[in-house]
Amino acid sequence: MDHLMPIIILAAGGSTRMQGRDKLLETVDGTPLLRLQAGKALALGCGPVIVALPPAPHPRYAALAGLDLQALPVPDAAEGMNASLRAGIAALPDGAICAMILLGDLPDLTVADLAKVAEAVDTDGPALIWRGATAEGAPGHPIVFRSDLFPALSRLTGDSGGREVVAQVRERVVLIPLPGSRARLDLDTPEAWADWRARRDKGGAP
């Protein structure tokens, strides 16, 4: 990866399945998950980090205090994930050749995982998308989009998370297997969090 690659963290969702809790403010080793995710993106060091957030005031802003990133309010965040994608793409610096999209609720992804996907990016070849996958090859995150696809991402509505854009260029998608299931393991419910923490406390693979 020879070019600057901004990272957009999608963190404007409403945690609607968490029974009043905020999944992105759940703590891991005493730190809110959202701050951990932002820290991983910053540690990768491949470009500016943009975090799509609900409109202020919101507790997620405090979780990011002091970090060298752009907190990006998404006024229409309630529409769904594509509102955050649109806002993130619009906030990219001029001349960005590609951008990495990272979900805020994938706790097992590591900086090394992000680096593995970033290192696979070759903007001079035919591929338009590079995305993390499970060890078995199921597509997951993070996803890197080449700038050719930015206009299509900017026109999305709803909560698809860009699936239709990926489907339209499926022959030009490169999957990068990451260990276990961490490219797809999101924690959307209190039960999922409890199960994840129990396995983690026992030293098992999340």
N, CA and C of each residue as an Amber inpcrd file, in Angstrom:
protein
   618
   0.8520000  -1.1850000   0.0000000   0.0000000   0.0000000   0.0000000
   0.8860000   1.2320000   0.0000000   1.0130000   1.8760000  -1.1610000
   1.9330000   2.9970000  -1.2920000   1.2600000   4.3510000  -1.0850000
  -0.0520000   4.3630000  -1.0620000  -0.7620000   5.6330000  -1.0040000
  -1.3740000   5.8550000   0.3790000  -1.7020000   7.1280000   0.6430000
  -2.4450000   7.4540000   1.8460000  -3.8180000   6.7870000   1.7710000
  -4.2500000   6.1640000   2.8650000  -5.5390000   5.4880000   2.8840000
  -6.3200000   5.9250000   4.1210000  -7.2520000   6.8580000   3.9750000
  -8.0790000   7.2470000   5.1090000  -8.9030000   6.0540000   5.6130000
  -9.2480000   6.1000000   6.8920000 -10.0900000   5.0720000   7.4920000
 -11.3520000   5.7350000   8.0220000 -12.5040000   5.2150000   7.6060000
 -13.7970000   5.6880000   8.0850000 -14.3600000   4.6380000   9.0370000
 -14.5670000   5.0130000  10.2880000 -15.1810000   4.1100000  11.2600000
 -16.6680000   4.4310000  11.3430000 -17.5050000   3.4500000  11.0650000
 -18.9520000   3.6360000  11.1230000 -19.4160000   3.4100000  12.5570000
 -19.7800000   4.4980000  13.2260000 -20.1240000   4.4300000  14.6540000
 -21.2990000   5.3410000  14.9810000 -22.2340000   5.4360000  14.0280000
 -23.3820000   6.3190000  14.2330000 -24.6680000   5.5530000  14.5060000
 -24.6110000   4.2380000  14.5550000 -25.8070000   3.4290000  14.7480000
 -26.3930000   3.5730000  16.1460000 -27.6170000   3.0720000  16.2890000
 -28.3470000   3.3090000  17.5250000 -28.2840000   2.2180000  18.5690000
 -27.5200000   1.1400000  18.3500000 -27.4480000   0.0310000  19.3180000
 -28.8510000  -0.4340000  19.7210000 -29.7190000  -0.6010000  18.7400000
 -31.1300000  -0.8440000  19.0320000 -31.3950000  -2.1990000  19.6850000
 -30.4590000  -3.1240000  19.5850000 -30.6780000  -4.4580000  20.1500000
 -30.0170000  -4.6300000  21.5130000 -29.5040000  -3.5410000  22.0800000
 -28.7300000  -3.6340000  23.3190000 -29.5430000  -3.3460000  24.5830000
 -30.8630000  -3.2330000  24.4540000 -31.7310000  -3.0570000  25.6220000
 -31.3140000  -1.8600000  26.4780000 -31.0630000  -0.7520000  25.7970000
 -30.7450000   0.4820000  26.4980000 -29.2720000   0.7470000  26.7010000
 -28.4290000  -0.2450000  26.4610000 -26.9830000  -0.0280000  26.5680000
 -26.4200000   0.3660000  25.1990000 -25.2330000   0.9350000  25.2130000
 -24.5610000   1.3300000  23.9720000 -23.4120000   0.3640000  23.7280000
 -23.5250000  -0.4480000  22.6690000 -22.4940000  -1.4690000  22.4280000
 -21.1160000  -0.8590000  22.2100000 -21.0710000   0.3440000  21.6620000
 -19.7680000   0.9560000  21.3760000 -19.1350000   1.5690000  22.6180000
 -19.9200000   1.6910000  23.6850000 -19.3670000   2.1800000  24.9460000
 -19.1770000   1.0590000  25.9530000 -19.4900000  -0.1700000  25.5680000
 -19.1550000  -1.3200000  26.4120000 -17.6380000  -1.3490000  26.5870000
 -17.1790000  -1.6770000  27.7810000 -15.7440000  -1.6090000  28.0340000
 -15.0580000  -2.9460000  27.8110000 -13.8580000  -2.8520000  27.2860000
 -12.9640000  -4.0010000  27.1180000 -11.6730000  -3.6290000  27.8390000
 -11.3600000  -4.3690000  28.8960000 -10.1910000  -4.0320000  29.7260000
 -10.2520000  -2.5730000  30.1840000 -11.4640000  -2.1300000  30.5180000
 -11.6310000  -0.8010000  31.0820000 -11.7260000   0.3350000  30.0880000
 -11.6670000   0.0240000  28.8000000 -11.7030000   1.0680000  27.7680000
 -12.9240000   0.8750000  26.8820000 -13.6520000   1.9450000  26.5420000
 -14.8000000   1.7930000  25.6490000 -14.3840000   1.1920000  24.3000000
 -15.2100000   0.2920000  23.7830000 -14.8900000  -0.3760000  22.5190000
 -14.6070000   0.6330000  21.4120000 -15.3900000   1.6960000  21.3280000
 -15.1940000   2.6730000  20.2520000 -13.8010000   3.2870000  20.3260000
 -13.3330000   3.5970000  21.5300000 -11.9830000   4.1660000  21.6620000
 -10.9240000   3.1470000  21.2380000 -11.1540000   1.8840000  21.5830000
 -10.2130000   0.8400000  21.1540000 -10.1580000   0.7420000  19.6340000
 -11.3340000   0.7610000  18.9950000 -11.3630000   0.6590000  17.5290000
 -10.6490000   1.8430000  16.8930000 -10.9080000   3.0290000  17.4210000
 -10.2420000   4.2190000  16.8850000  -8.7310000   4.1270000  17.0810000
  -8.3250000   3.5980000  18.2220000  -6.8950000   3.4390000  18.4880000
  -6.2310000   2.4920000  17.5050000  -6.9310000   1.4250000  17.1330000
  -6.3850000   0.4880000  16.1450000  -6.2090000   1.1750000  14.7940000
  -7.2180000   1.9560000  14.4090000  -7.1260000   2.6610000  13.1240000
  -5.9800000   3.6640000  13.1300000  -5.8170000   4.3790000  14.2380000
  -4.7250000   5.3470000  14.3340000  -3.3680000   4.6470000  14.3420000
  -3.2970000   3.4930000  15.0010000  -2.0280000   2.7580000  15.0710000
  -1.5970000   2.2580000  13.7010000  -2.5730000   2.0030000  12.8290000
  -2.2230000   1.5440000  11.4780000  -1.4170000   2.6110000  10.7540000
  -1.7480000   3.8800000  11.0000000  -0.9380000   4.9830000  10.4990000
  -0.9330000   5.1510000   8.9940000  -2.0250000   4.7430000   8.3240000
  -2.0150000   4.8110000   6.8600000  -2.7650000   6.0240000   6.3200000
  -3.3140000   6.8420000   7.2170000  -4.0320000   8.0280000   6.7580000
  -4.9240000   8.5610000   7.8530000  -5.6380000   9.6510000   7.5730000
  -6.5230000  10.2370000   8.5820000  -7.6420000   9.2820000   8.9690000
  -8.1040000   9.4030000  10.2050000  -9.1820000   8.5700000  10.7190000
 -10.4140000   9.4430000  10.9190000 -11.5140000   9.0370000  10.3060000
 -12.7910000   9.7500000  10.3760000 -13.7810000   8.8350000  11.0790000
 -14.4260000   9.3240000  12.1260000 -15.3950000   8.5060000  12.8610000
 -16.7810000   9.1020000  12.6740000 -17.6520000   8.3760000  11.9820000
 -19.0370000   8.8110000  11.7840000 -19.8170000   8.5580000  13.0670000
 -20.4440000   9.6040000  13.5900000 -21.0880000   9.5480000  14.8990000
 -22.5130000  10.0960000  14.8280000 -23.3540000   9.7310000  15.8170000
 -24.6650000  10.3690000  15.8920000 -24.4890000  11.8690000  16.1330000
 -25.5270000  12.6550000  15.8760000 -25.4160000  14.0940000  16.1470000
 -25.0860000  14.3490000  17.6130000 -24.2710000  15.3550000  17.8490000
 -23.9560000  15.7570000  19.2240000 -25.1670000  16.4830000  19.8210000
 -25.3070000  16.4660000  21.1590000 -24.4290000  15.7880000  22.1290000
 -24.7090000  14.2940000  22.1920000 -23.6430000  13.5300000  22.3930000
 -23.7600000  12.0750000  22.5010000 -22.5410000  11.5660000  23.2660000
 -22.7210000  10.5890000  24.1550000 -21.5970000  10.1070000  24.9650000
 -20.4300000   9.5450000  24.1530000 -20.6630000   9.1640000  22.9020000
 -19.5550000   8.5940000  22.1190000 -18.4530000   9.6160000  21.8490000
 -18.8000000  10.8930000  21.8250000 -17.7730000  11.9120000  21.5950000
 -16.7580000  11.9100000  22.7360000 -17.2400000  11.7820000  23.9670000
 -16.3390000  11.7670000  25.1110000 -15.4050000  10.5580000  25.0770000
 -15.8990000   9.4440000  24.5250000 -15.0710000   8.2300000  24.4400000
 -13.8840000   8.4230000  23.5100000 -13.9610000   9.4210000  22.6350000
 -12.8880000   9.6610000  21.6640000 -12.0290000  10.8650000  22.0250000
 -12.2900000  11.4470000  23.1800000 -11.5900000  12.6850000  23.5700000
 -10.0810000  12.5040000  23.5610000  -9.3900000  13.4780000  22.9690000
  -7.9340000  13.4830000  22.9750000  -7.2800000  12.7140000  21.8490000
  -8.0630000  11.9960000  21.0520000  -7.4930000  11.2250000  19.9430000
  -7.3900000  12.1020000  18.6950000  -6.3660000  11.8740000  17.8980000
  -6.0970000  12.6800000  16.7060000  -6.9120000  12.1520000  15.5370000
  -8.2070000  12.4680000  15.5500000  -9.1050000  11.9880000  14.5100000
 -10.1890000  13.0220000  14.2510000 -10.9650000  12.7870000  13.2140000
 -12.0780000  13.6800000  12.8860000 -13.3690000  13.0400000  13.3510000
 -14.0250000  13.6470000  14.3380000 -15.3460000  13.1980000  14.7700000
 -16.3720000  13.8330000  13.8310000 -17.1030000  12.9900000  13.1040000
 -17.9800000  13.4620000  12.0280000 -19.4450000  13.2270000  12.3980000
 -20.1690000  14.2690000  12.7900000 -21.5960000  14.0880000  13.0780000
 -22.3700000  13.7430000  11.8070000 -23.2910000  12.7970000  11.9330000
 -24.1280000  12.3760000  10.8030000 -25.5730000  12.7580000  11.1600000
 -26.0670000  13.8980000  10.6450000 -27.3900000  14.3760000  11.0500000
 -28.5070000  13.3700000  10.7960000 -28.3920000  12.6150000   9.7010000
 -29.4410000  11.6470000   9.3450000 -29.0360000  10.2240000   9.6990000
 -28.2780000  10.0610000  10.7750000 -27.7690000   8.7380000  11.1590000
 -28.8890000   7.7240000  11.3510000 -30.0640000   8.1810000  11.7770000
 -31.1690000   7.2560000  12.0310000 -31.6350000   6.5480000  10.7660000
 -31.2840000   7.0770000   9.6020000 -31.6600000   6.4330000   8.3350000
 -31.0470000   5.0390000   8.2120000 -29.8420000   4.8800000   8.7370000
 -29.1490000   3.6100000   8.6090000 -27.6900000   3.8130000   8.2400000
 -26.9980000   2.6960000   8.0320000 -25.5490000   2.7260000   7.8290000
 -25.1340000   3.5480000   6.6120000 -25.9800000   3.5910000   5.5890000
 -25.5620000   4.2850000   4.3750000 -25.4630000   5.7930000   4.5660000
 -26.1910000   6.3490000   5.5380000 -26.0300000   7.7750000   5.8400000
 -24.6110000   8.0430000   6.3260000 -24.0810000   7.1360000   7.1350000
 -22.7070000   7.2820000   7.6220000 -21.7020000   7.0960000   6.4940000
 -21.9830000   6.1470000   5.6010000 -21.0950000   5.9540000   4.4510000
 -21.0440000   7.2150000   3.5950000 -22.2090000   7.7790000   3.3090000
 -22.2550000   8.9950000   2.4930000 -21.4600000  10.1160000   3.1530000
 -21.6920000  10.3170000   4.4470000 -20.9950000  11.3930000   5.1550000
 -19.4930000  11.1480000   5.1820000 -19.0930000   9.9080000   5.4140000
 -17.6760000   9.5810000   5.4610000 -16.9830000   9.8060000   4.1260000
 -17.6260000   9.3690000   3.0560000 -17.0430000   9.5670000   1.7220000
 -16.9160000  11.0570000   1.4150000 -17.9460000  11.8380000   1.7840000
 -17.9150000  13.2770000   1.5240000 -16.8060000  13.9740000   2.3100000
 -16.4130000  13.3830000   3.4390000 -15.3940000  14.0000000   4.2920000
 -13.9710000  13.5980000   3.9290000 -13.8150000  12.7030000   2.9700000
 -12.4710000  12.2440000   2.5950000 -11.6430000  13.3950000   2.0310000
 -10.3470000  13.3780000   2.2840000  -9.4960000  14.4160000   1.6950000
  -9.4530000  14.2910000   0.1790000  -9.2950000  15.4080000  -0.4830000
  -9.1900000  15.4050000  -1.9470000  -8.0420000  14.5080000  -2.3800000
  -8.2700000  13.7600000  -3.4360000  -7.2080000  12.9430000  -3.9950000
  -7.0580000  11.5790000  -3.3690000  -7.9140000  11.2300000  -2.4010000
  -7.8200000   9.8900000  -1.7990000  -8.0730000   8.8300000  -2.8610000
  -7.1560000   7.8940000  -2.9880000  -7.2540000   6.8590000  -4.0190000
  -8.0980000   5.6910000  -3.5430000  -8.1740000   5.5180000  -2.2280000
  -8.9930000   4.4590000  -1.6610000  -9.2940000   4.8290000  -0.2170000
 -10.2120000   4.0910000   0.3940000 -10.5540000   4.3390000   1.7880000
 -10.9460000   3.0240000   2.4350000 -10.5530000   2.8560000   3.6960000
 -10.9260000   1.6720000   4.4570000 -12.1620000   1.9820000   5.2930000
 -13.1460000   1.0930000   5.2440000 -14.3390000   1.2040000   6.0700000
 -14.2210000   0.1790000   7.1940000 -14.3630000   0.6540000   8.4380000
 -14.2190000  -0.2080000   9.6050000 -15.4550000  -0.0600000  10.4760000
 -16.0680000  -1.1660000  10.8550000 -17.2150000  -1.1200000  11.7500000
 -16.7370000  -0.9270000  13.1880000 -17.5500000  -0.2270000  13.9690000
 -17.1530000   0.0480000  15.3330000 -17.3270000  -1.1060000  16.2920000
 -18.0610000  -2.1570000  15.8620000 -18.4460000  -3.1980000  16.8270000
 -17.8280000  -4.5640000  16.5440000 -16.6410000  -4.5680000  15.9620000
 -15.9250000  -5.8260000  15.7190000 -14.7220000  -5.8860000  16.6600000
 -14.9030000  -6.3600000  17.8760000 -13.8800000  -6.1920000  18.9150000
 -12.6220000  -7.0190000  18.7250000 -12.7030000  -8.1010000  17.9420000
 -11.5500000  -8.9960000  17.8500000 -10.5640000  -8.6180000  16.7560000
 -10.9390000  -7.6960000  15.8800000  -9.9930000  -7.2580000  14.8570000
  -8.7850000  -6.6040000  15.5240000  -7.6080000  -6.8850000  14.9970000
  -6.3700000  -6.3330000  15.5390000  -5.7340000  -5.3650000  14.5460000
  -4.7620000  -4.6150000  15.0250000  -4.0090000  -3.7420000  14.1180000
  -3.3510000  -4.5770000  13.0260000  -2.8640000  -5.7550000  13.3800000
  -2.2400000  -6.6330000  12.3830000  -3.2370000  -7.0580000  11.3170000
  -4.4950000  -7.2820000  11.7150000  -5.5240000  -7.6240000  10.7340000
  -5.7500000  -6.4740000   9.7640000  -5.8730000  -5.2760000  10.3100000
  -6.0660000  -4.1090000   9.4490000  -4.8760000  -3.9470000   8.5050000
  -3.6800000  -4.1660000   9.0270000  -2.4740000  -4.0250000   8.2120000
  -2.4410000  -5.0620000   7.0940000  -2.9020000  -6.2800000   7.4030000
  -2.8920000  -7.3300000   6.3820000  -3.7900000  -6.9640000   5.2090000
  -4.9620000  -6.3980000   5.5230000  -5.8640000  -5.9680000   4.4590000
  -5.2630000  -4.7850000   3.7070000  -4.7250000  -3.8180000   4.4390000
  -4.1320000  -2.6390000   3.7940000  -2.9830000  -3.0230000   2.8710000
  -2.1780000  -3.9820000   3.3150000  -1.0200000  -4.3810000   2.5130000
  -1.4190000  -5.1200000   1.2440000  -2.6380000  -5.6570000   1.2070000
  -3.0970000  -6.3710000   0.0150000  -3.5770000  -5.4190000  -1.0780000
  -3.7800000  -4.1580000  -0.7140000  -4.3380000  -3.1940000  -1.6620000
  -3.3280000  -2.8830000  -2.7570000  -3.7830000  -3.0170000  -4.0010000
  -2.9710000  -2.6830000  -5.1690000  -3.8480000  -1.8710000  -6.1140000
  -3.7480000  -0.5630000  -6.0150000  -4.6400000   0.2880000  -6.8040000
  -4.2510000   0.3520000  -8.2730000  -3.1630000  -0.2900000  -8.6400000
  -2.7700000  -0.3250000 -10.0590000  -3.3220000  -1.5580000 -10.7730000
  -3.8880000  -2.4990000 -10.0230000  -4.4250000  -3.7120000 -10.6170000
  -5.9140000  -3.5820000 -10.9050000  -6.5610000  -4.6990000 -11.2640000
  -7.9840000  -4.6520000 -11.6390000  -8.9500000  -4.6010000 -10.4570000
  -8.4980000  -4.9300000  -9.2530000  -9.4090000  -5.0100000  -8.1070000
  -9.9440000  -3.6280000  -7.7320000 -11.2020000  -3.6180000  -7.2580000
 -11.8310000  -2.3950000  -6.7860000 -12.1160000  -2.4310000  -5.2900000
 -12.1590000  -3.6490000  -4.7270000 -12.4870000  -3.8150000  -3.3060000
 -11.5620000  -4.8690000  -2.7150000 -11.0800000  -4.5970000  -1.5190000
 -10.3070000  -5.5690000  -0.7370000 -10.9980000  -5.6860000   0.6080000
 -11.2720000  -6.9080000   1.0370000 -11.9820000  -7.0240000   2.3080000
 -11.5110000  -8.2100000   3.1230000 -11.5090000  -8.0100000   4.4430000
 -11.1750000  -9.0900000   5.3400000 -12.2100000 -10.1930000   5.2500000
 -11.7930000 -11.4060000   5.5520000 -12.6830000 -12.5630000   5.5360000
 -12.3350000 -13.4530000   6.7210000 -13.2360000 -14.3810000   7.0300000
 -12.9260000 -15.3530000   8.0680000 -11.8790000 -16.3240000   7.5450000
 -11.3580000 -17.1390000   8.4550000 -10.3670000 -18.1350000   8.0360000
 -10.9480000 -19.0760000   6.9960000 -12.2910000 -19.2610000   7.0300000
 -12.9480000 -20.1500000   6.0660000 -13.3070000 -19.4360000   4.7690000
 -13.0930000 -18.1320000   4.7170000 -13.3230000 -17.3960000   3.4740000
 -14.6370000 -16.6520000   3.3880000 -15.4020000 -16.5600000   4.4860000
 -16.6450000 -15.7790000   4.4620000 -16.3130000 -14.2930000   4.5060000
 -16.8520000 -13.4980000   3.5920000 -16.4750000 -12.0880000   3.5290000
 -16.8890000 -11.3150000   4.7660000 -16.0250000 -10.3930000   5.1820000
 -16.2840000  -9.6040000   6.3830000 -15.6650000  -8.2310000   6.2800000
 -15.0160000  -7.8050000   7.3570000 -14.4440000  -6.4600000   7.4530000
 -13.0180000  -6.5360000   7.9830000 -12.2500000  -5.4710000   7.7900000
 -12.5970000  -4.2080000   7.1460000 -12.7160000  -4.3430000   5.6310000
 -13.2670000  -3.2980000   5.0000000 -13.3910000  -3.2560000   3.5410000
 -12.6870000  -2.0050000   3.0310000 -11.8680000  -2.1770000   2.0100000
 -11.2310000  -1.0440000   1.3410000 -11.8820000  -0.8650000  -0.0280000
 -12.3800000   0.3310000  -0.2970000 -12.9720000   0.6710000  -1.5860000
 -12.0240000   1.5740000  -2.3620000 -11.8100000   1.2420000  -3.6420000
 -11.0500000   2.1430000  -4.4990000 -11.9210000   3.3400000  -4.8600000
 -11.2890000   4.4600000  -5.1640000 -12.0290000   5.7080000  -5.3680000
 -13.0080000   5.6370000  -6.5300000 -12.8210000   4.7030000  -7.4440000
 -13.7740000   4.5160000  -8.5510000 -15.1940000   4.3050000  -8.0290000
 -15.3010000   3.7500000  -6.8090000 -16.6060000   3.4100000  -6.2480000
 -17.1630000   4.4870000  -5.3280000 -16.4030000   5.5320000  -5.0670000
 -16.8860000   6.5780000  -4.1620000 -18.2120000   7.1930000  -4.6390000
 -18.3750000   7.4850000  -5.9510000 -19.6640000   8.0620000  -6.3750000
 -20.8440000   7.1380000  -6.0700000 -20.6840000   5.8460000  -6.2850000
 -21.7790000   4.9090000  -6.0100000 -22.0820000   4.8630000  -4.5110000
 -21.0440000   4.8790000  -3.6780000 -21.2480000   4.8740000  -2.2340000
 -21.9470000   6.1610000  -1.7910000 -21.6720000   7.2510000  -2.4620000
 -22.2520000   8.5470000  -2.0930000 -23.7310000   8.6320000  -2.4250000
 -24.2240000   7.7200000  -3.2450000 -25.6350000   7.7520000  -3.6480000
 -26.4970000   6.7600000  -2.8710000 -25.8920000   5.9740000  -1.9900000
 -26.6450000   4.9390000  -1.2870000 -27.6130000   5.5340000  -0.2770000
 -28.7310000   4.8440000  -0.0960000 -29.6740000   5.1980000   0.9690000
 -30.0280000   3.9250000   1.7360000 -30.5710000   4.0990000   2.9330000
 -31.0060000   2.9380000   3.7080000 -29.9210000   2.3850000   4.6110000
 -29.9600000   1.0860000   4.8370000 -29.0960000   0.4630000   5.8380000
 -28.3400000  -0.7370000   5.2740000 -28.0440000  -0.7210000   3.9720000
 -27.4230000  -1.8920000   3.3390000 -25.9400000  -2.0180000   3.6420000
 -25.3090000  -0.9240000   4.0660000 -23.8790000  -0.9690000   4.3180000
 -23.0460000  -1.1320000   3.0600000 -23.6140000  -0.7710000   1.9180000
 -22.8670000  -0.8360000   0.6600000 -22.9030000  -2.1810000  -0.0340000
 -23.7690000  -3.0880000   0.4310000 -23.7850000  -4.4390000  -0.1650000
 -24.0370000  -4.4170000  -1.6660000 -24.9100000  -3.5050000  -2.1150000
 -25.2230000  -3.4890000  -3.5420000 -24.0340000  -3.0380000  -4.3770000
 -23.2200000  -2.1400000  -3.8270000 -22.0190000  -1.7030000  -4.5530000
 -21.0410000  -2.8670000  -4.6700000 -20.8700000  -3.6120000  -3.5870000
 -19.9870000  -4.7890000  -3.6190000 -20.5020000  -5.8040000  -4.6240000
 -21.8160000  -6.0290000  -4.6370000 -22.3940000  -7.0430000  -5.5290000
 -22.1900000  -6.6810000  -6.9990000 -22.2200000  -5.4000000  -7.3090000
 -22.0850000  -4.9740000  -8.7060000 -20.6900000  -5.2140000  -9.2670000
 -19.7040000  -5.3240000  -8.3890000 -18.3240000  -5.5190000  -8.8590000
 -17.7170000  -6.7720000  -8.2450000 -18.5570000  -7.7860000  -8.0100000
 -18.1030000  -8.9650000  -7.2560000 -16.8950000  -9.6430000  -7.8820000
 -16.7310000  -9.5070000  -9.2030000 -15.5850000 -10.1370000  -9.8650000
 -14.2870000  -9.3860000  -9.5950000 -14.3970000  -8.2220000  -8.9800000
 -13.2020000  -7.3980000  -8.7310000 -12.9920000  -7.1730000  -7.2370000
 -13.4300000  -8.1640000  -6.4480000 -13.2690000  -8.1340000  -4.9940000
 -12.1870000  -9.1300000  -4.5980000 -11.2630000  -8.6890000  -3.7770000
 -10.2050000  -9.5550000  -3.2560000 -10.4990000  -9.8210000  -1.7840000
 -10.5740000 -11.1060000  -1.4080000 -10.7880000 -11.4690000  -0.0090000
  -9.4460000 -11.7800000   0.6520000  -9.2620000 -11.2530000   1.8540000
  -8.0260000 -11.4880000   2.6040000  -8.3970000 -12.2310000   3.8840000
  -8.1270000 -13.5410000   3.9610000  -8.5020000 -14.3090000   5.1580000
  -7.7610000 -13.8190000   6.3960000  -8.5120000 -13.6590000   7.4820000
  -7.9640000 -13.2960000   8.7850000  -8.2530000 -14.4340000   9.7570000
  -7.5020000 -14.5560000  10.8320000  -7.6710000 -15.7000000  11.7260000
  -9.0910000 -15.7990000  12.3060000  -9.5490000 -17.0290000  12.4630000
 -10.8190000 -17.2770000  13.1260000 -11.9770000 -16.5970000  12.4410000
 -12.8930000 -16.0570000  13.2520000 -14.0830000 -15.4000000  12.7230000
 -14.0930000 -13.9160000  13.0290000 -12.9340000 -13.3600000  13.3520000
 -12.9490000 -11.9840000  13.8450000 -13.2840000 -10.9560000  12.7670000
 -13.2230000 -11.3200000  11.4990000 -13.6330000 -10.3920000  10.4440000
 -15.1470000 -10.1820000  10.4340000 -15.8820000 -11.0580000  11.1310000
 -17.3460000 -10.9740000  11.1100000 -17.9880000 -10.9220000  12.4990000
 -17.2370000 -11.1700000  13.5450000 -17.8270000 -11.2870000  14.8730000
 -18.1730000  -9.9150000  15.4440000 -19.4540000  -9.5430000  15.3070000
 -19.9100000  -8.3100000  15.9280000 -20.7480000  -8.6540000  17.1520000
 -20.8410000  -7.6950000  18.0650000 -21.5440000  -7.9090000  19.3250000
 -22.6900000  -6.9170000  19.4050000 -23.8960000  -7.3880000  19.0720000
 -25.0480000  -6.5080000  18.9420000 -26.0530000  -6.6260000  20.0790000
 -25.8970000  -7.6240000  20.9520000 -26.8650000  -7.8400000  22.0140000
 -26.1380000  -8.0470000  23.3440000 -26.8180000  -7.8020000  24.4660000
 -26.1900000  -8.0790000  25.7620000 -25.7570000  -9.5370000  25.8930000
 -26.5300000 -10.4490000  25.2980000 -26.1830000 -11.8700000  25.3680000
 -24.8860000 -12.1520000  24.6120000 -24.7340000 -11.5220000  23.4480000
 -23.5060000 -11.7090000  22.6710000 -22.3000000 -11.1820000  23.4370000
 -22.4670000 -10.0440000  24.1050000 -21.3750000  -9.4830000  24.9040000
 -21.0240000 -10.4150000  26.0610000 -22.0500000 -10.9270000  26.7470000
 -21.7940000 -11.8110000  27.8870000 -21.0740000 -13.0760000  27.4480000
 -21.4970000 -13.6400000  26.3160000 -20.8690000 -14.8550000  25.8100000
 -19.4250000 -14.5920000  25.4170000 -19.1870000 -13.4640000  24.7430000
 -17.8370000 -13.1000000  24.3050000 -16.9210000 -12.9050000  25.5050000
 -17.4310000 -12.1980000  26.5170000 -16.6070000 -11.9550000  27.7030000
 -16.3020000 -13.2550000  28.4390000 -17.2860000 -14.1520000  28.5000000
 -17.0650000 -15.4240000  29.1910000 -15.9790000 -16.2310000  28.4990000
 -16.0410000 -16.2880000  27.1710000 -15.0110000 -17.0490000  26.4310000
 -13.6540000 -16.3840000  26.5550000 -13.6470000 -15.0600000  26.5550000
 -12.3900000 -14.3200000  26.6700000 -11.7620000 -14.5420000  28.0530000
 -12.6040000 -14.5210000  29.0860000 -12.0920000 -14.7380000  30.4350000
 -11.4950000 -16.1180000  30.6100000 -12.0250000 -17.0720000  29.8540000
 -11.5150000 -18.4540000  29.9390000 -10.2890000 -18.6530000  29.0430000
  -9.9330000 -17.6200000  28.3150000  -8.7660000 -17.7230000  27.4360000
  -9.0440000 -18.4240000  26.1310000 -10.3350000 -18.6360000  25.8340000
 -10.6800000 -19.3110000  24.5830000 -10.6920000 -18.3600000  23.4080000
 -10.7320000 -18.9340000  22.2250000 -10.7870000 -18.1210000  21.0270000
 -12.1440000 -17.4350000  20.9650000 -12.1850000 -16.0980000  20.8140000
 -13.4790000 -15.3940000  20.7420000 -14.2420000 -15.8170000  19.4930000
